[in-house]
Amino acid sequence: MSSILARQLQSHARSRPDAVAVRLAGEGAAEAVLTWGQWAEAAAALAARLHEQTTANAVVLVGIGNHPAFHVALMGVLLADRRAMAMAPDCAGSEIAAAATRTNAEAAIGTEAFVEHAAMHGLRCVDRDELIDATAADAQAVWSRHQGDGAVLLSSSGTTGRPKIVQRGTGSLGAVGESCARGIGFQADDTVLLTIPVHHSYGLEHGLLAPLVAGTRVELVASFDAERVLARLLAGEATIFPSVPFIFEALAQAHARAGAGGLAIRRAYSAGGPLPTGVYEAWQGRLGVRLGQLYGSTEIGSVSFNDPDEPGFDPTSVGRALPGATLVVLDRETPSLNRPLGAGEQGRVAVASGGMMSCYVDQPSDELVDGYFMTNDVGWLDDRGRLTLAGRLNLLIDIDGRKVNPAEVEAVLAAHEAVAEAVVLPMRMTETMNRLKAVVVPRAGMRVDTNELRQFARGRLSGHKLPRVYEVRESLPRSATGKVLREALLCS
């Protein structure tokens, strides 16, 4: 049975073959353009090649990054009913070797450096530059053979430990593409400007899957530069702009330096971490754009959207469930789907969605229960079904037998005028005793006085929630999608 992704690609290729589907431009490198017709033809050519060179259900490592060739590679692998392991193109050789071993990969597609490393481990390799202009000897035979049995493998964020490899089938990918296209309102005459990595779940869904379902054009940014991206937004190159908090903050700062006017963006929304109030206010006040928020993860896909155009919009919420998703809140100590909590009661968030994973590749999953994924997020639903997040279950810190939610302490510290961002971590004192450490980043042009910040926190937090140690840093270690890597901070 052909998948919705394959059907949509064929449909767009037939109705407007010469229209641009994906473009990489303005990056100081040669422009790369992919039309809908080229995309369908090149994907079929790659699928035919994979049918000949790999076994059924084989894993293919894909290390391309934000380039139209990624779109060809992913759809070619799915069209061949194989599994694509999406990876960063600048992975180290040891990371490629580890991925190949964990997934039993048979082939690799990527940049010259990526495939050079992959070839050392016996993988059949395809260079990125061979993809876009390729044609199939019998494209129709390839499309007819497609069963919709492929999958994408994605590495989880690894913010609190070793990354897991998540498997999401072609049906799941089509479902989340439809859900985002409908719930956020992707249209055929829209243009997405993508600054986030397309090989991560968020970028994949909003820079490939939803645009493919809706027929939306995508403009790719290979490497983020605030001034360049701002110039493109000011020039009206995008109507949809999904990104992450630190990029929205950098663009607000670049906008203030430039003294520029407002932006004409129809949809702009953030994911990957809490959106600071100051960043939201800067975009609304100076750029004239109200930012929405999106909630999801590698395991569950995008599952909720906070629509700025909705009556009673609350910028601190992550909104209501997208079409095809269900959100419930359960008791955090004894979660039971038979006893969901009521409106306003805080607990563990559980999600059911047609777009979520089928399994972890090389380890069991205790999080899948009766069709729901038990997240580690803590939050509550209001009486309109809007979700507000309060922190992470596995980040709760035991202080003398009492649980401290670091998100609560971080929010207090970030409310200080000199603090741009704060992370609160456990500091082991003895085998049984923890205390708190705060790592803070100052706002641009300001200095954090830790004694003053200590007094500021003392007036707003209970004694056991007060950090004992304060460290000031210029920046925080982050993943490619902007999430703070707490494990790296703990190790340092």
C-alpha positions in Angstrom: 0.0 0.0 0.0 1.5 3.3 -1.1 2.2 5.8 1.7 0.6 9.3 1.9 4.1 10.8 1.5 4.7 8.9 -1.8 1.2 9.8 -3.0 1.6 13.5 -2.2 5.0 13.7 -3.9 3.6 12.1 -7.0 0.6 14.4 -6.9 2.7 17.6 -6.7 5.1 16.3 -9.3 2.3 15.8 -11.8 0.4 19.0 -11.1 3.4 21.4 -11.0 6.6 19.6 -11.9 8.6 22.8 -12.5 7.7 24.6 -9.3 10.5 24.8 -6.7 9.9 22.4 -3.8 13.2 22.9 -1.9 16.0 25.5 -2.3 19.3 26.2 -0.6 20.5 29.7 -1.3 22.2 32.7 0.3 24.8 30.5 2.0 27.9 31.7 0.2 27.9 28.5 -1.8 26.4 27.3 -5.1 22.6 27.4 -5.1 20.9 24.0 -5.0 17.3 23.8 -6.3 14.9 20.9 -6.3 11.6 21.1 -8.2 8.7 18.8 -7.4 9.3 16.9 -10.7 13.0 16.5 -9.9 12.3 15.3 -6.4 9.9 12.5 -7.5 12.3 11.4 -10.3 15.5 11.5 -8.2 13.8 9.7 -5.3 12.7 6.9 -7.7 16.2 6.6 -9.1 17.7 6.2 -5.6 15.0 3.7 -4.6 15.8 1.6 -7.7 19.5 1.7 -6.8 18.8 0.6 -3.2 16.6 -2.2 -4.4 19.6 -3.6 -6.3 22.3 -2.9 -3.7 20.6 -3.6 -0.3 18.4 -6.2 1.3 14.8 -5.7 2.4 14.4 -3.4 5.5 18.1 -2.4 5.3 19.3 0.6 7.2 20.9 3.4 5.2 22.9 6.1 7.1 22.1 9.6 5.7 24.5 12.4 6.5 23.6 15.3 4.4 22.3 18.1 6.5 20.2 21.1 5.3 20.5 20.6 1.6 17.9 19.6 -1.0 19.7 16.3 -1.5 18.5 15.3 2.0 14.9 15.4 0.8 15.8 13.2 -2.1 17.7 10.7 0.1 15.0 10.4 2.7 12.2 9.9 0.2 14.3 7.6 -1.9 15.0 5.3 1.1 11.3 5.3 2.1 10.2 4.7 -1.4 12.5 1.6 -1.4 10.9 0.4 1.9 14.3 0.7 3.6 15.1 2.6 6.8 17.0 5.9 6.8 19.2 6.8 9.8 19.3 10.6 9.8 22.6 12.0 11.0 24.6 15.2 11.0 26.9 15.5 8.0 29.9 16.4 10.2 29.7 13.3 12.4 33.0 12.0 13.5 34.2 8.6 12.1 33.6 7.0 15.5 30.0 8.2 15.6 29.4 6.8 12.1 30.9 3.5 13.1 28.8 3.4 16.2 25.6 4.1 14.3 26.5 1.5 11.7 27.1 -1.1 14.4 24.0 -0.3 16.4 21.7 -0.4 13.4 23.5 -3.1 11.2 23.5 -0.5 8.4 24.3 -1.7 4.9 24.7 1.6 3.0 25.4 5.3 3.5 24.4 8.5 1.6 26.1 11.8 2.4 28.7 14.4 1.9 32.2 13.4 0.7 33.6 13.3 4.2 30.6 11.3 5.6 30.7 8.6 2.9 34.5 8.4 3.2 34.2 7.4 6.8 31.3 5.1 6.1 33.2 3.3 3.4 35.9 2.4 5.9 33.3 0.2 7.7 32.2 -1.7 4.6 29.1 0.3 3.8 28.0 0.8 0.2 28.1 4.6 -0.4 26.3 7.2 -2.5 27.7 10.7 -2.7 25.3 13.6 -2.0 26.1 15.3 -5.3 24.9 12.2 -7.3 21.3 12.5 -6.1 19.4 15.6 -7.4 19.9 15.1 -11.2 19.5 11.3 -11.2 16.8 9.7 -13.3 15.2 6.3 -13.0 15.1 3.8 -15.9 11.5 2.8 -14.9 10.2 5.2 -12.3 6.7 3.8 -12.6 7.9 0.3 -11.6 9.5 1.8 -8.5 6.4 3.6 -7.5 4.3 0.5 -8.0 6.6 -1.6 -5.9 6.4 0.8 -2.9 4.6 -0.8 0.1 5.0 1.9 2.7 7.1 -0.3 4.9 10.1 2.0 5.3 11.1 4.0 8.4 13.2 6.8 9.7 15.6 6.3 12.6 16.4 9.3 14.7 18.7 9.8 17.6 17.0 11.2 20.7 18.3 14.5 22.1 20.5 12.9 24.8 20.0 15.9 27.1 20.0 13.7 30.2 22.0 10.6 29.1 23.1 8.4 26.2 20.9 9.1 23.0 18.5 6.4 22.0 17.7 5.4 18.4 14.0 6.0 17.7 12.2 4.2 14.9 9.2 5.9 13.2 7.5 4.1 10.3 6.4 5.6 7.0 2.8 5.7 8.3 3.8 7.6 11.4 5.7 10.1 9.3 2.8 10.7 7.1 0.5 11.0 10.1 2.6 13.7 11.7 3.0 15.5 8.4 -0.7 15.7 8.0 -1.2 16.6 11.6 1.2 19.6 11.4 0.0 20.7 8.0 -3.6 20.8 9.2 -3.1 22.0 12.8 -0.6 24.8 12.0 -2.1 25.6 8.6 0.6 24.9 6.0 -0.6 25.9 2.5 0.7 25.4 -1.0 1.5 29.2 -1.4 3.5 29.3 1.8 7.3 29.3 2.1 9.1 27.8 5.1 12.5 29.2 6.1 14.2 26.4 7.9 17.1 27.3 10.2 17.0 24.1 12.3 18.6 20.8 11.3 16.4 18.8 9.0 17.9 15.6 10.3 16.4 16.2 13.7 12.7 15.4 14.4 11.6 19.0 14.6 13.3 20.0 11.4 12.3 16.9 9.6 8.6 17.4 10.4 8.4 21.1 9.7 11.0 21.3 6.9 10.0 18.2 5.0 7.0 16.2 6.1 4.4 18.9 6.6 5.6 20.9 3.6 5.4 17.7 1.5 1.9 17.0 2.6 0.7 20.5 1.9 2.9 21.3 -1.2 4.7 24.1 0.6 8.0 25.4 -0.7 11.0 25.1 1.7 14.0 27.5 1.9 16.9 25.8 3.7 19.6 27.6 5.8 22.7 25.5 6.0 24.4 27.4 8.8 22.7 30.1 11.0 23.8 33.7 10.9 21.5 36.1 12.6 22.0 39.1 10.3 21.6 37.0 7.1 18.5 35.2 8.3 17.0 38.5 9.6 17.6 40.1 6.1 15.7 37.2 4.5 12.8 37.5 6.9 12.7 41.3 6.3 12.7 40.7 2.6 9.6 38.6 3.0 11.1 35.3 2.0 9.1 33.3 4.5 5.5 33.0 5.6 6.2 30.1 8.1 9.2 30.2 10.4 9.7 27.4 12.8 12.8 27.7 15.1 14.1 27.4 18.6 14.4 29.9 21.5 18.1 30.8 21.1 17.6 31.6 17.4 14.6 33.8 18.1 16.6 35.6 20.8 19.6 36.1 18.4 17.3 37.5 15.7 15.6 39.8 18.2 19.0 41.2 19.2 20.1 41.5 15.5 16.8 43.3 14.8 17.4 45.8 17.7 21.0 46.5 16.4 19.7 47.1 12.9 16.8 49.3 13.9 14.7 47.5 11.3 10.9 47.4 10.8 8.4 44.7 11.5 8.1 41.3 9.8 5.3 39.9 7.7 5.4 36.3 8.8 2.1 34.4 8.9 3.3 31.7 11.3 6.3 31.8 13.6 6.7 29.3 16.4 9.2 27.9 18.8 10.0 24.4 20.1 12.9 22.5 21.7 12.7 24.2 25.1 10.8 26.9 27.1 10.4 30.2 25.2 11.6 33.0 27.6 9.1 35.7 28.3 11.6 38.4 27.3 12.1 36.8 23.9 8.4 36.6 23.3 7.9 40.2 24.3 10.7 41.4 22.1 9.2 39.7 19.0 5.8 41.0 19.7 6.9 44.5 20.6 9.6 45.2 18.1 9.1 42.7 15.3 5.3 42.7 15.4 5.1 38.9 15.5 3.4 36.9 18.2 5.3 33.6 18.6 3.5 30.4 19.1 4.9 27.3 20.8 5.0 23.7 19.7 5.4 20.6 21.9 6.8 17.3 20.9 9.8 15.0 21.0 11.7 12.6 18.9 9.6 9.7 20.2 6.2 11.3 19.8 6.6 13.8 17.1 4.9 17.2 17.2 1.7 16.8 19.3 0.5 20.3 20.4 0.5 23.8 19.1 -0.2 27.1 20.8 -1.9 29.2 18.2 -1.3 33.0 18.7 -4.5 33.7 16.8 -6.7 31.7 19.2 -8.9 33.7 21.7 -7.4 33.7 25.2 -3.9 33.0 23.9 -1.4 32.4 26.7 2.3 32.6 25.5 3.5 30.4 28.4 1.4 27.4 27.2 2.3 24.8 24.5 -1.3 24.8 23.4 -3.8 22.1 22.5 -3.3 18.7 20.9 -2.8 18.8 17.1 -5.2 16.7 15.0 -4.7 13.0 15.6 -3.0 13.5 19.0 -4.3 13.0 22.6 -2.8 14.5 25.7 -3.5 13.3 29.3 -1.9 14.1 32.6 -1.4 11.3 35.1 -0.3 11.1 38.7 3.5 11.3 38.7 4.1 8.6 41.4 1.5 6.0 40.2 0.5 7.0 36.7 -2.6 5.2 35.4 -4.4 5.8 32.2 -7.6 4.8 34.0 -7.2 7.7 36.4 -6.3 10.8 34.5 -6.0 14.0 36.5 -8.4 16.9 36.2 -7.9 20.4 34.8 -5.3 22.3 36.7 -3.8 19.2 38.4 -0.1 18.9 37.8 1.4 15.5 36.9 3.1 13.3 34.3 2.2 14.0 30.6 1.2 11.0 28.5 0.6 11.2 24.7 -1.1 9.1 22.1 -0.4 10.0 18.5 -0.4 8.5 15.1 2.9 10.1 14.5 4.8 8.5 17.4 7.5 5.9 17.3 7.1 2.2 17.0 10.1 1.2 19.1 13.7 1.9 20.1 16.1 0.2 17.8 18.5 -1.6 20.1 16.8 -1.5 23.5 13.3 -2.1 25.0 10.9 0.8 25.7 9.1 0.9 29.0 7.5 4.2 28.1 4.9 2.7 25.7 1.8 1.7 27.6 -1.5 0.8 26.0 -0.9 3.0 23.0 0.4 6.0 25.0 4.0 7.2 25.4 4.7 8.1 29.0 6.8 11.2 28.7 9.1 12.5 31.4 7.5 15.9 31.2 5.5 17.4 34.1 2.6 19.7 33.4 -1.1 20.4 33.6 -4.1 20.9 31.2 -6.5 23.8 31.7 -10.3 23.5 31.2 -9.8 24.2 27.4 -7.3 21.3 27.0 -4.3 23.6 26.7 -1.1 22.1 28.1 1.4 24.0 30.2 4.7 22.4 31.1 6.4 22.7 34.5 9.6 20.7 34.1 11.0 17.2 33.7 10.1 14.3 35.9 13.6 12.8 35.8 15.2 16.2 36.6 13.6 16.5 40.0 16.3 16.9 42.6 16.1 15.5 46.1 17.0 18.0 48.7 16.8 16.6 52.2 13.9 14.3 51.2 12.0 17.1 49.4 11.7 17.2 45.6 12.8 20.4 43.9 11.8 21.1 40.3 14.8 22.9 38.8 12.5 24.6 36.2 10.8 26.5 39.1 14.2 27.8 40.4 15.4 28.6 36.9 12.3 30.7 36.2 12.9 32.8 39.3 16.6 33.4 38.5 15.7 34.2 34.8 13.3 36.9 36.1 16.3 38.9 37.4 17.0 41.8 35.0 20.7 40.8 34.5 20.0 37.1 33.8 19.3 35.9 30.2 19.2 32.2 31.1 19.7 29.9 34.1 20.2 26.2 34.6 19.9 24.5 38.0 21.8 21.3 38.7 22.3 18.9 41.6 25.5 19.2 43.5 26.4 16.0 45.4 27.7 16.7 48.9 27.7 13.2 50.4 26.3 9.8 49.6 22.8 11.0 50.7 22.9 14.8 50.5 22.5 17.1 47.5 22.6 20.8 47.2 21.8 23.1 44.2 24.1 24.8 41.8 23.0 27.5 39.4 24.7 28.3 36.1 23.6 31.6 34.7 24.2 33.5 31.5 24.1 37.3 31.7 22.0 39.5 29.3 23.9 41.2 26.6 25.9 44.2 27.9 25.1 43.4 31.6 27.0 41.8 34.5 25.6 39.3 37.0 26.4 40.1 40.6 26.0 36.7 42.2 25.6 38.1 45.7 22.7 40.3 44.5 21.2 37.3 42.6 21.4 35.2 45.8 19.4 37.9 47.7 17.0 38.1 44.8 16.3 34.4 44.9 16.1 34.3 48.7 13.1 36.6 48.7 11.3 34.3 46.2 12.1 30.7 47.1 11.9 28.4 50.1 15.2 27.7 51.8 15.7 24.2 50.4 15.2 25.5 46.8 18.0 28.1 47.0 21.2 27.4 45.1 24.3 27.2 47.2 26.7 27.9 44.4 26.4 30.3 41.4 28.5 30.1 38.3 28.4 32.7 35.5 29.1 31.6 31.9 29.0 33.3 28.6 27.0 30.5 27.1 25.5 27.1 27.7 26.3 23.8 25.9 23.5 23.0 23.5 22.3 20.3 21.2 21.8 21.0 17.5 18.2 22.0 18.1 19.1 24.4 21.0 18.4 22.2 24.0 20.7 22.7 27.0 22.9 19.7 27.5 22.6 19.3 31.3 24.7 16.2 31.2 27.6 18.2 29.8 27.2 20.8 32.5 27.2 18.0 35.2 30.3 16.5 33.8 32.1 19.9 33.8 
